């Protein structure tokens, strides 16, 4: 038996010492106190893990492109599509006039 890195004999020794110091009446009370302490410790550990994880995620988001970079990229895409339309009109000026006449 291995309980938190403590073997079976060591665990029994700890229980015996606790029984000796606390007495039979207070032993159960002491076990309850230790259980509450352990659960509070686990909650604090989970909070700390969530805070660290959130901080890491925030740092990763900061490394991503900023909003200004995204806006500039969108403007570049819009201007390139306008240039494509202008190039199409320059290449086929008569095609547009023919379409207007047909309609």
Phi, psi and omega per residue, in radians:
X1 nan 2.241 3.141
X2 -2.225 1.918 -3.059
X3 -2.106 1.854 -3.080
X4 0.983 0.675 3.129
X5 1.351 0.181 -3.140
X6 -1.944 2.227 3.138
X7 -1.270 3.047 -3.099
X8 -1.091 -0.793 -3.131
X9 -1.141 -0.721 3.133
X10 -1.128 -0.667 3.115
X11 -1.105 -0.766 3.105
X12 -1.120 -0.656 3.096
X13 -1.110 -0.731 3.112
X14 -1.124 -0.762 3.096
X15 -1.065 -0.714 3.125
X16 -1.127 -0.749 3.118
X17 -1.147 -0.721 3.109
X18 -1.108 -0.716 3.104
X19 -1.104 -0.687 -3.130
X20 -1.149 -0.765 -3.091
X21 -1.412 -0.657 -3.067
X22 -1.576 -0.511 -3.072
X23 1.529 2.860 -3.067
X24 -1.147 -0.582 -3.113
X25 -1.293 -0.729 -3.067
X26 -1.501 -0.161 -3.137
X27 -1.112 -0.783 3.127
X28 -1.134 -0.726 3.092
X29 -1.067 -0.737 3.124
X30 -1.141 -0.677 3.102
X31 -1.132 -0.720 3.100
X32 -1.109 -0.730 3.113
X33 -1.093 -0.734 3.129
X34 -1.149 -0.651 3.111
X35 -1.138 -0.755 3.100
X36 -1.108 -0.720 3.105
X37 -1.080 -0.733 -3.129
X38 -1.143 -0.731 3.141
X39 -1.172 -0.676 3.074
X40 -1.124 -0.680 3.111
X41 -1.112 -0.710 3.105
X42 -1.136 -0.716 3.115
X43 -1.091 -0.755 3.114
X44 -1.125 -0.668 3.090
X45 -1.088 -0.774 -3.139
X46 -1.123 -0.678 3.078
X47 -1.091 -0.780 3.137
X48 -1.094 -0.727 3.111
X49 -1.097 -0.740 -3.133
X50 -1.169 -0.660 3.115
X51 -1.140 -0.768 3.134
X52 -1.147 -0.725 3.116
X53 -1.089 -0.742 3.121
X54 -1.112 -0.721 3.123
X55 -1.117 -0.691 3.121
X56 -1.149 -0.730 3.122
X57 -1.108 -0.683 3.114
X58 -1.113 -0.739 3.114
X59 -1.114 -0.671 3.106
X60 -1.143 -0.664 3.110
X61 -1.173 -0.606 3.115
X62 -1.159 -0.521 3.140
X63 -1.277 -0.386 3.132
X64 -1.189 2.922 -3.135
X65 -0.989 2.455 3.111
X66 -1.324 2.948 -3.110
X67 -1.119 -0.636 3.125
X68 -1.114 -0.705 3.111
X69 -1.103 -0.693 3.133
X70 -1.152 -0.744 3.106
X71 -1.072 -0.735 3.117
X72 -1.113 -0.693 3.101
X73 -1.091 -0.711 3.125
X74 -1.136 -0.740 3.104
X75 -1.095 -0.696 3.115
X76 -1.115 -0.699 3.118
X77 -1.147 -0.740 3.125
X78 -1.102 -0.753 -3.126
X79 -1.182 -0.611 3.116
X80 -1.198 -0.608 3.105
X81 -1.223 -0.629 3.074
X82 -1.130 -0.705 3.100
X83 -1.117 -0.675 3.102
X84 -1.095 -0.692 3.120
X85 -1.164 -0.712 3.121
X86 -1.123 -0.741 3.129
X87 -1.105 -0.718 3.097
X88 -1.085 -0.725 3.136
X89 -1.178 -0.664 3.130
X90 -1.201 -0.701 -3.128
X91 -1.211 -0.640 -3.104
X92 -2.187 1.117 -3.115
X93 -1.199 -0.552 -3.092
X94 -1.391 -0.471 -3.139
X95 -1.109 -0.667 3.129
X96 -1.184 -0.705 -3.140
X97 -1.173 -0.640 3.124
X98 -1.164 -0.654 3.106
X99 -1.124 -0.687 3.137
X100 -1.165 -0.657 3.135
X101 -1.201 -0.616 -3.109
X102 -1.260 -0.453 -3.107
X103 -1.481 nan nan
